[in-house]
Amino acid sequence: MRQVIFDTETTGRSEKGAVCQDHRVIEIGCIELENRRPTGRHFHVYLNPERPVDEEAFKVHGLSDTFLAKQPTFAQIADDFLVYLQSVDELIAHNLPFDQAFLNQEFKLIGNPTKLEKQFTLTDTLTLARQQFPGQRNSLDALCKRFDIDNSKRELHGALLDAQLLAEVYLKLTGGQTDLSFNLQHTHHSNAHTAPLKPHNWRSATLNAQEQQAHQTLLDSINPNKANSL
């Protein structure tokens, strides 16, 4: 079984399953599991939303308008993203309706009929956690603490790091699996069934001090021994 754990960061919020104020996706991070084991094949991009980031959203992820303006648009990476998702048996996210609404909107804006709920089996880990731990805090941070998962690198939200943490949480929620042995050596998006796709050159962007720290946190979490500061 091929499962993809995914997360997004956005310019703002959604409400009751609908995107508010024409907000957009600015980062996508995906982790692949094959038969409940991480494969090391992942997809990660930053995106130009072609609109400003709300101040409150910036405080969450630290991705500025200046940095994002240099990134590809969703239209430019959509085909690569769909190739990566080919033959996926299940898509998994935490508070799934949020990410689902944003990605569905992105496809709609480029005239692509893709809707996640029509093409994939979807699982919301927030729903699973609430069923197992009713009345308790079930945020990603709370679940990491409950399952003794190290999230000390999560100073700011980041889609790839959050997807990796969520993969660990999901496996604990659904069977107690440990020793995941994540191996995310490449910080570019790749296809699960063919050679790696051409990476987007997001490392070449000029970041301010806060963005550098956020990016370094992501690199440290992916490969602590080989992380390079910008």
Backbone hydrogen bonds, N-H to C=O, Kabsch-Sander energy under -0.5 kcal/mol:
donor,donor_aa,acceptor,acceptor_aa,energy
3,Q,1,M,-0.6
3,Q,33,L,-2.8
4,V,90,E,-2.4
5,I,31,I,-2.8
6,F,4,V,-0.5
6,F,92,I,-2.7
7,D,29,G,-2.1
9,E,27,E,-1.9
11,T,24,R,-2.4
15,E,18,A,-3.3
18,A,15,E,-1.3
20,C,13,R,-1.8
23,H,20,C,-1.6
26,I,9,E,-3.1
27,E,9,E,-1.5
28,I,45,V,-2.3
29,G,7,D,-2.4
30,C,43,F,-2.7
31,I,5,I,-2.8
32,E,41,R,-1.1
33,L,3,Q,-3.2
34,E,37,R,-3.1
35,N,1,M,-3.2
35,N,33,L,-0.5
37,R,34,E,-0.8
39,T,32,E,-1.8
40,G,32,E,-0.5
42,H,40,G,-0.6
43,F,30,C,-1.4
45,V,28,I,-2.0
47,L,26,I,-2.9
48,N,72,P,-2.7
54,D,11,T,-2.4
58,F,54,D,-2.4
59,K,55,E,-1.7
60,V,56,E,-0.8
60,V,57,A,-0.8
61,H,57,A,-2.1
62,G,58,F,-2.7
64,S,62,G,-0.7
68,L,64,S,-2.5
69,A,65,D,-2.0
70,K,67,F,-1.2
71,Q,68,L,-1.8
77,I,73,T,-0.8
77,I,74,F,-0.9
78,A,74,F,-1.6
81,F,77,I,-2.5
82,L,78,A,-2.4
83,V,79,D,-2.2
84,Y,80,D,-2.2
85,L,81,F,-1.6
86,Q,83,V,-1.2
88,V,85,L,-1.6
89,D,2,R,-2.7
90,E,2,R,-1.2
91,L,121,T,-3.0
92,I,4,V,-2.5
93,A,123,T,-2.1
95,N,93,A,-0.5
96,L,93,A,-0.6
98,F,95,N,-1.6
99,D,95,N,-0.8
100,Q,96,L,-2.9
101,A,97,P,-2.2
102,F,98,F,-1.8
103,L,99,D,-2.6
104,N,100,Q,-2.5
105,Q,101,A,-1.9
106,E,102,F,-2.2
107,F,103,L,-2.3
108,K,104,N,-2.2
109,L,105,Q,-2.6
110,I,106,E,-1.0
110,I,107,F,-0.6
111,G,108,K,-1.7
112,N,107,F,-2.7
118,K,115,K,-1.5
119,Q,115,K,-1.2
119,Q,116,L,-0.7
120,F,116,L,-2.2
121,T,89,D,-0.5
123,T,91,L,-2.3
125,T,93,A,-2.3
125,T,123,T,-0.6
128,L,124,D,-1.8
129,A,125,T,-2.6
130,R,126,L,-2.3
131,Q,127,T,-1.8
132,Q,128,L,-1.8
133,F,129,A,-3.1
136,Q,133,F,-1.8
143,L,139,S,-2.4
144,C,140,L,-2.4
145,K,141,D,-2.2
146,R,142,A,-2.3
147,F,143,L,-2.3
148,D,145,K,-1.0
149,I,144,C,-3.2
151,N,149,I,-0.6
154,R,151,N,-1.9
155,E,153,K,-1.9
157,H,60,V,-2.4
162,D,158,G,-2.9
163,A,159,A,-2.0
164,Q,160,L,-2.1
165,L,161,L,-2.5
166,L,162,D,-2.5
167,A,163,A,-2.1
168,E,164,Q,-1.6
169,V,165,L,-2.3
170,Y,166,L,-3.4
171,L,167,A,-2.1
172,K,168,E,-1.7
173,L,169,V,-2.8
174,T,170,Y,-1.9
175,G,172,K,-0.8
176,G,171,L,-1.0
176,G,172,K,-0.6
177,Q,171,L,-1.3
184,L,222,I,-0.5
185,Q,183,N,-1.1
187,T,185,Q,-0.5
188,H,186,H,-0.6
190,S,42,H,-1.9
202,W,200,H,-2.0
204,S,201,N,-0.9
205,A,202,W,-1.1
207,L,205,A,-0.6
212,Q,208,N,-2.7
213,Q,209,A,-2.0
214,A,210,Q,-2.2
215,H,211,E,-2.8
216,Q,212,Q,-2.7
217,T,213,Q,-2.3
218,L,214,A,-1.7
219,L,215,H,-2.5
220,D,216,Q,-3.0
221,S,217,T,-1.9
222,I,218,L,-1.7
223,N,219,L,-2.6
226,K,223,N,-1.7
227,A,223,N,-0.7
